[in-house]
Amino acid sequence: MSCGLHDVITLESRGVPAALFGTEPFRHEAEEQARALAMPQQTLVEVPHPIQPLAAQQVAAYADELVAEAVARVTARP
């Protein structure tokens, strides 16, 4: 999670919109790291937990549902 958040923050700091996807157990870690890295507005697009045992079709269905949320977040930023 932390590497992904660092990547998202690096992209955002370079003007490239980015979103981090993760599951609920990692939300607190992502929020804390975003605050520590001076980008508290960077929040997690939450995927239901657990995701690892799901079939590819189920993961794709989640992605279809969450892509609109991710796009809204990255396009709403100044």
N, CA, C and O atoms as CSV, one atom per row, in Angstrom:
chain,resi,resn,atom,element,x,y,z
A,1,MET,N,N,0.824,-1.181,0.000
A,1,MET,CA,C,0.000,0.000,0.000
A,1,MET,C,C,0.871,1.249,0.000
A,1,MET,O,O,0.604,2.194,-0.742
A,2,SER,N,N,1.914,1.257,0.830
A,2,SER,CA,C,2.701,2.475,0.949
A,2,SER,C,C,3.442,2.801,-0.346
A,2,SER,O,O,3.553,3.973,-0.706
A,3,CYS,N,N,3.945,1.804,-1.044
A,3,CYS,CA,C,4.628,2.067,-2.316
A,3,CYS,C,C,3.653,2.633,-3.336
A,3,CYS,O,O,3.979,3.558,-4.079
A,4,GLY,N,N,2.463,2.070,-3.361
A,4,GLY,CA,C,1.442,2.565,-4.279
A,4,GLY,C,C,1.071,4.000,-3.986
A,4,GLY,O,O,0.899,4.802,-4.904
A,5,LEU,N,N,0.948,4.332,-2.713
A,5,LEU,CA,C,0.615,5.695,-2.332
A,5,LEU,C,C,1.748,6.651,-2.697
A,5,LEU,O,O,1.499,7.758,-3.173
A,6,HIS,N,N,2.971,6.232,-2.479
A,6,HIS,CA,C,4.110,7.062,-2.879
A,6,HIS,C,C,4.083,7.311,-4.388
A,6,HIS,O,O,4.346,8.426,-4.838
A,7,ASP,N,N,3.770,6.287,-5.159
A,7,ASP,CA,C,3.693,6.446,-6.615
A,7,ASP,C,C,2.595,7.438,-6.997
A,7,ASP,O,O,2.800,8.307,-7.844
A,8,VAL,N,N,1.435,7.302,-6.370
A,8,VAL,CA,C,0.321,8.204,-6.663
A,8,VAL,C,C,0.698,9.639,-6.312
A,8,VAL,O,O,0.433,10.558,-7.087
A,9,ILE,N,N,1.306,9.832,-5.168
A,9,ILE,CA,C,1.691,11.179,-4.751
A,9,ILE,C,C,2.767,11.747,-5.667
A,9,ILE,O,O,2.745,12.935,-5.987
A,10,THR,N,N,3.698,10.919,-6.086
A,10,THR,CA,C,4.722,11.373,-7.037
A,10,THR,C,C,4.074,11.812,-8.343
A,10,THR,O,O,4.402,12.871,-8.878
A,11,LEU,N,N,3.161,11.006,-8.850
A,11,LEU,CA,C,2.467,11.377,-10.086
A,11,LEU,C,C,1.690,12.673,-9.910
A,11,LEU,O,O,1.780,13.580,-10.737
A,12,GLU,N,N,0.924,12.752,-8.820
A,12,GLU,CA,C,0.125,13.954,-8.560
A,12,GLU,C,C,1.014,15.197,-8.457
A,12,GLU,O,O,0.663,16.256,-8.978
A,13,SER,N,N,2.161,15.070,-7.790
A,13,SER,CA,C,3.049,16.228,-7.634
A,13,SER,C,C,3.634,16.673,-8.971
A,13,SER,O,O,4.100,17.806,-9.098
A,14,ARG,N,N,3.613,15.798,-9.958
A,14,ARG,CA,C,4.099,16.134,-11.301
A,14,ARG,C,C,2.964,16.542,-12.238
A,14,ARG,O,O,3.166,16.737,-13.437
A,15,GLY,N,N,1.765,16.668,-11.664
A,15,GLY,CA,C,0.620,17.107,-12.452
A,15,GLY,C,C,-0.114,15.998,-13.176
A,15,GLY,O,O,-0.956,16.267,-14.032
A,16,VAL,N,N,0.195,14.751,-12.845
A,16,VAL,CA,C,-0.473,13.608,-13.472
A,16,VAL,C,C,-1.531,13.086,-12.505
A,16,VAL,O,O,-1.183,12.577,-11.439
A,17,PRO,N,N,-2.810,13.199,-12.848
A,17,PRO,CA,C,-3.857,12.707,-11.956
A,17,PRO,C,C,-3.705,11.200,-11.714
A,17,PRO,O,O,-3.434,10.435,-12.640
A,18,ALA,N,N,-3.882,10.795,-10.467
A,18,ALA,CA,C,-3.730,9.385,-10.119
A,18,ALA,C,C,-4.653,9.041,-8.956
A,18,ALA,O,O,-5.023,9.909,-8.166
A,19,ALA,N,N,-5.015,7.778,-8.861
A,19,ALA,CA,C,-5.863,7.301,-7.768
A,19,ALA,C,C,-5.294,5.990,-7.246
A,19,ALA,O,O,-4.762,5.176,-8.000
A,20,LEU,N,N,-5.421,5.809,-5.941
A,20,LEU,CA,C,-4.952,4.590,-5.290
A,20,LEU,C,C,-6.149,3.712,-4.955
A,20,LEU,O,O,-7.110,4.164,-4.334
A,21,PHE,N,N,-6.081,2.473,-5.367
A,21,PHE,CA,C,-7.114,1.498,-5.038
A,21,PHE,C,C,-6.594,0.594,-3.930
A,21,PHE,O,O,-5.424,0.210,-3.939
A,22,GLY,N,N,-7.447,0.255,-2.983
A,22,GLY,CA,C,-7.056,-0.649,-1.916
A,22,GLY,C,C,-8.281,-1.102,-1.140
A,22,GLY,O,O,-9.393,-0.631,-1.377
A,23,THR,N,N,-8.061,-2.014,-0.220
A,23,THR,CA,C,-9.171,-2.543,0.559
A,23,THR,C,C,-9.255,-1.856,1.917
A,23,THR,O,O,-8.289,-1.242,2.370
A,24,GLU,N,N,-10.400,-1.961,2.557
A,24,GLU,CA,C,-10.704,-1.257,3.800
A,24,GLU,C,C,-9.651,-1.435,4.897
A,24,GLU,O,O,-9.338,-0.455,5.574
A,25,PRO,N,N,-9.089,-2.623,5.110
A,25,PRO,CA,C,-8.091,-2.744,6.179
A,25,PRO,C,C,-6.864,-1.848,5.992
A,25,PRO,O,O,-6.118,-1.618,6.943
A,26,PHE,N,N,-6.654,-1.347,4.789
A,26,PHE,CA,C,-5.490,-0.511,4.518
A,26,PHE,C,C,-5.825,0.981,4.442
A,26,PHE,O,O,-4.946,1.809,4.205
A,27,ARG,N,N,-7.098,1.316,4.645
A,27,ARG,CA,C,-7.529,2.717,4.565
A,27,ARG,C,C,-6.764,3.588,5.562
A,27,ARG,O,O,-6.242,4.638,5.189
A,28,HIS,N,N,-6.692,3.166,6.816
A,28,HIS,CA,C,-6.031,3.980,7.847
A,28,HIS,C,C,-4.568,4.229,7.480
A,28,HIS,O,O,-4.081,5.354,7.595
A,29,GLU,N,N,-3.875,3.192,7.043
A,29,GLU,CA,C,-2.471,3.347,6.645
A,29,GLU,C,C,-2.340,4.351,5.513
A,29,GLU,O,O,-1.453,5.205,5.540
A,30,ALA,N,N,-3.210,4.257,4.524
A,30,ALA,CA,C,-3.152,5.176,3.385
A,30,ALA,C,C,-3.405,6.612,3.838
A,30,ALA,O,O,-2.714,7.529,3.394
A,31,GLU,N,N,-4.382,6.815,4.711
A,31,GLU,CA,C,-4.687,8.158,5.198
A,31,GLU,C,C,-3.510,8.728,5.988
A,31,GLU,O,O,-3.148,9.891,5.813
A,32,GLU,N,N,-2.917,7.913,6.853
A,32,GLU,CA,C,-1.779,8.374,7.655
A,32,GLU,C,C,-0.588,8.737,6.768
A,32,GLU,O,O,0.057,9.765,6.974
A,33,GLN,N,N,-0.307,7.900,5.797
A,33,GLN,CA,C,0.831,8.180,4.910
A,33,GLN,C,C,0.570,9.413,4.051
A,33,GLN,O,O,1.479,10.209,3.818
A,34,ALA,N,N,-0.655,9.575,3.583
A,34,ALA,CA,C,-0.980,10.758,2.782
A,34,ALA,C,C,-0.769,12.029,3.602
A,34,ALA,O,O,-0.245,13.020,3.094
A,35,ARG,N,N,-1.178,11.999,4.875
A,35,ARG,CA,C,-0.949,13.153,5.753
A,35,ARG,C,C,0.552,13.381,5.949
A,35,ARG,O,O,1.029,14.513,5.863
A,36,ALA,N,N,1.284,12.310,6.209
A,36,ALA,CA,C,2.729,12.430,6.446
A,36,ALA,C,C,3.457,12.959,5.213
A,36,ALA,O,O,4.489,13.619,5.335
A,37,LEU,N,N,2.926,12.675,4.042
A,37,LEU,CA,C,3.551,13.114,2.796
A,37,LEU,C,C,2.952,14.423,2.281
A,37,LEU,O,O,3.145,14.796,1.123
A,38,ALA,N,N,2.226,15.108,3.157
A,38,ALA,CA,C,1.654,16.425,2.865
A,38,ALA,C,C,0.670,16.425,1.701
A,38,ALA,O,O,0.585,17.402,0.956
A,39,MET,N,N,-0.063,15.347,1.545
A,39,MET,CA,C,-1.101,15.291,0.524
A,39,MET,C,C,-2.329,14.572,1.096
A,39,MET,O,O,-2.734,13.523,0.594
A,40,PRO,N,N,-2.918,15.152,2.157
A,40,PRO,CA,C,-4.024,14.469,2.838
A,40,PRO,C,C,-5.276,14.294,1.991
A,40,PRO,O,O,-6.128,13.467,2.315
A,41,GLN,N,N,-5.399,15.059,0.911
A,41,GLN,CA,C,-6.571,14.914,0.049
A,41,GLN,C,C,-6.525,13.632,-0.784
A,41,GLN,O,O,-7.534,13.234,-1.366
A,42,GLN,N,N,-5.364,12.988,-0.843
A,42,GLN,CA,C,-5.245,11.745,-1.600
A,42,GLN,C,C,-5.875,10.618,-0.777
A,42,GLN,O,O,-5.327,10.198,0.242
A,43,THR,N,N,-6.996,10.152,-1.220
A,43,THR,CA,C,-7.718,9.119,-0.482
A,43,THR,C,C,-7.785,7.830,-1.289
A,43,THR,O,O,-7.507,7.801,-2.488
A,44,LEU,N,N,-8.154,6.802,-0.610
A,44,LEU,CA,C,-8.218,5.462,-1.178
A,44,LEU,C,C,-9.547,5.234,-1.884
A,44,LEU,O,O,-10.604,5.530,-1.327
A,45,VAL,N,N,-9.502,4.711,-3.097
A,45,VAL,CA,C,-10.708,4.213,-3.747
A,45,VAL,C,C,-10.841,2.791,-3.215
A,45,VAL,O,O,-10.043,1.910,-3.534
A,46,GLU,N,N,-11.860,2.595,-2.404
A,46,GLU,CA,C,-11.953,1.351,-1.645
A,46,GLU,C,C,-12.591,0.208,-2.433
A,46,GLU,O,O,-13.687,0.324,-2.981
A,47,VAL,N,N,-11.853,-0.898,-2.463
A,47,VAL,CA,C,-12.287,-2.143,-3.085
A,47,VAL,C,C,-12.716,-3.071,-1.945
A,47,VAL,O,O,-12.046,-3.108,-0.913
A,48,PRO,N,N,-13.806,-3.816,-2.101
A,48,PRO,CA,C,-14.219,-4.716,-1.029
A,48,PRO,C,C,-13.105,-5.701,-0.641
A,48,PRO,O,O,-12.333,-6.161,-1.483
A,49,HIS,N,N,-13.052,-6.000,0.638
A,49,HIS,CA,C,-12.039,-6.910,1.185
A,49,HIS,C,C,-12.683,-8.249,1.528
A,49,HIS,O,O,-13.815,-8.270,2.013
A,50,PRO,N,N,-12.014,-9.339,1.298
A,50,PRO,CA,C,-10.737,-9.535,0.622
A,50,PRO,C,C,-10.940,-9.645,-0.882
A,50,PRO,O,O,-12.008,-10.048,-1.343
A,51,ILE,N,N,-9.930,-9.292,-1.630
A,51,ILE,CA,C,-10.036,-9.346,-3.089
A,51,ILE,C,C,-9.213,-10.495,-3.678
A,51,ILE,O,O,-9.518,-11.004,-4.756
A,52,GLN,N,N,-8.179,-10.886,-2.960
A,52,GLN,CA,C,-7.260,-11.901,-3.483
A,52,GLN,C,C,-7.944,-13.213,-3.907
A,52,GLN,O,O,-7.595,-13.753,-4.957
A,53,PRO,N,N,-8.902,-13.744,-3.131
A,53,PRO,CA,C,-9.459,-15.033,-3.538
A,53,PRO,C,C,-10.535,-14.962,-4.622
A,53,PRO,O,O,-11.069,-15.993,-5.030
A,54,LEU,N,N,-10.852,-13.771,-5.086
A,54,LEU,CA,C,-11.929,-13.626,-6.062
A,54,LEU,C,C,-11.493,-14.049,-7.462
A,54,LEU,O,O,-10.319,-13.967,-7.824
A,55,ALA,N,N,-12.462,-14.496,-8.222
A,55,ALA,CA,C,-12.221,-14.842,-9.620
A,55,ALA,C,C,-11.999,-13.558,-10.411
A,55,ALA,O,O,-12.455,-12.487,-10.011
A,56,ALA,N,N,-11.307,-13.670,-11.515
A,56,ALA,CA,C,-10.998,-12.511,-12.358
A,56,ALA,C,C,-12.265,-11.763,-12.763
A,56,ALA,O,O,-12.252,-10.535,-12.850
A,57,GLN,N,N,-13.336,-12.467,-13.006
A,57,GLN,CA,C,-14.589,-11.822,-13.408
A,57,GLN,C,C,-15.147,-10.945,-12.288
A,57,GLN,O,O,-15.698,-9.876,-12.548
A,58,GLN,N,N,-15.003,-11.399,-11.046
A,58,GLN,CA,C,-15.473,-10.607,-9.912
A,58,GLN,C,C,-14.621,-9.344,-9.740
A,58,GLN,O,O,-15.148,-8.267,-9.461
A,59,VAL,N,N,-13.335,-9.481,-9.905
A,59,VAL,CA,C,-12.445,-8.324,-9.805
A,59,VAL,C,C,-12.771,-7.328,-10.920
A,59,VAL,O,O,-12.797,-6.119,-10.689
A,60,ALA,N,N,-13.015,-7.826,-12.099
A,60,ALA,CA,C,-13.375,-6.952,-13.227
A,60,ALA,C,C,-14.691,-6.225,-12.948
A,60,ALA,O,O,-14.841,-5.056,-13.304
A,61,ALA,N,N,-15.634,-6.904,-12.321
A,61,ALA,CA,C,-16.910,-6.265,-11.978
A,61,ALA,C,C,-16.692,-5.138,-10.973
A,61,ALA,O,O,-17.293,-4.071,-11.100
A,62,TYR,N,N,-15.841,-5.364,-9.979
A,62,TYR,CA,C,-15.506,-4.300,-9.029
A,62,TYR,C,C,-14.852,-3.131,-9.750
A,62,TYR,O,O,-15.179,-1.974,-9.486
A,63,ALA,N,N,-13.939,-3.424,-10.651
A,63,ALA,CA,C,-13.254,-2.365,-11.399
A,63,ALA,C,C,-14.262,-1.541,-12.192
A,63,ALA,O,O,-14.182,-0.313,-12.217
A,64,ASP,N,N,-15.195,-2.206,-12.829
A,64,ASP,CA,C,-16.219,-1.486,-13.587
A,64,ASP,C,C,-17.014,-0.544,-12.691
A,64,ASP,O,O,-17.349,0.570,-13.093
A,65,GLU,N,N,-17.315,-0.997,-11.471
A,65,GLU,CA,C,-18.082,-0.185,-10.533
A,65,GLU,C,C,-17.270,1.001,-10.003
A,65,GLU,O,O,-17.822,2.078,-9.776
A,66,LEU,N,N,-15.983,0.810,-9.808
A,66,LEU,CA,C,-15.161,1.816,-9.135
A,66,LEU,C,C,-14.463,2.795,-10.066
A,66,LEU,O,O,-13.962,3.825,-9.614
A,67,VAL,N,N,-14.424,2.494,-11.347
A,67,VAL,CA,C,-13.707,3.379,-12.265
A,67,VAL,C,C,-14.334,4.776,-12.289
A,67,VAL,O,O,-13.614,5.772,-12.373
A,68,ALA,N,N,-15.642,4.858,-12.217
A,68,ALA,CA,C,-16.295,6.173,-12.227
A,68,ALA,C,C,-15.892,6.982,-10.991
A,68,ALA,O,O,-15.679,8.191,-11.083
A,69,GLU,N,N,-15.788,6.317,-9.834
A,69,GLU,CA,C,-15.363,7.009,-8.620
A,69,GLU,C,C,-13.927,7.528,-8.764
A,69,GLU,O,O,-13.624,8.660,-8.387
A,70,ALA,N,N,-13.059,6.690,-9.312
A,70,ALA,CA,C,-11.661,7.105,-9.490
A,70,ALA,C,C,-11.558,8.270,-10.465
A,70,ALA,O,O,-10.817,9.220,-10.211
A,71,VAL,N,N,-12.275,8.215,-11.559
A,71,VAL,CA,C,-12.253,9.303,-12.545
A,71,VAL,C,C,-12.787,10.589,-11.920
A,71,VAL,O,O,-12.225,11.664,-12.131
A,72,ALA,N,N,-13.860,10.481,-11.159
A,72,ALA,CA,C,-14.435,11.673,-10.500
A,72,ALA,C,C,-13.424,12.297,-9.551
A,72,ALA,O,O,-13.310,13.521,-9.485
A,73,ARG,N,N,-12.699,11.481,-8.828
A,73,ARG,CA,C,-11.714,12.016,-7.880
A,73,ARG,C,C,-10.570,12.725,-8.585
A,73,ARG,O,O,-10.159,13.806,-8.162
A,74,VAL,N,N,-10.059,12.144,-9.635
A,74,VAL,CA,C,-8.892,12.759,-10.279
A,74,VAL,C,C,-9.270,13.948,-11.157
A,74,VAL,O,O,-8.423,14.800,-11.422
A,75,THR,N,N,-10.487,14.025,-11.603
A,75,THR,CA,C,-10.888,15.169,-12.431
A,75,THR,C,C,-11.456,16.309,-11.591
A,75,THR,O,O,-11.591,17.426,-12.091
A,76,ALA,N,N,-11.789,16.055,-10.337
A,76,ALA,CA,C,-12.355,17.093,-9.468
A,76,ALA,C,C,-11.273,17.940,-8.816
A,76,ALA,O,O,-11.577,18.973,-8.221
A,77,ARG,N,N,-10.042,17.528,-8.916
A,77,ARG,CA,C,-8.949,18.268,-8.265
A,77,ARG,C,C,-8.563,19.481,-9.086
A,77,ARG,O,O,-8.617,19.462,-10.316
A,78,PRO,N,N,-8.167,20.554,-8.377
A,78,PRO,CA,C,-7.759,21.775,-9.092
A,78,PRO,C,C,-6.474,21.576,-9.861
A,78,PRO,O,O,-5.995,22.503,-10.514
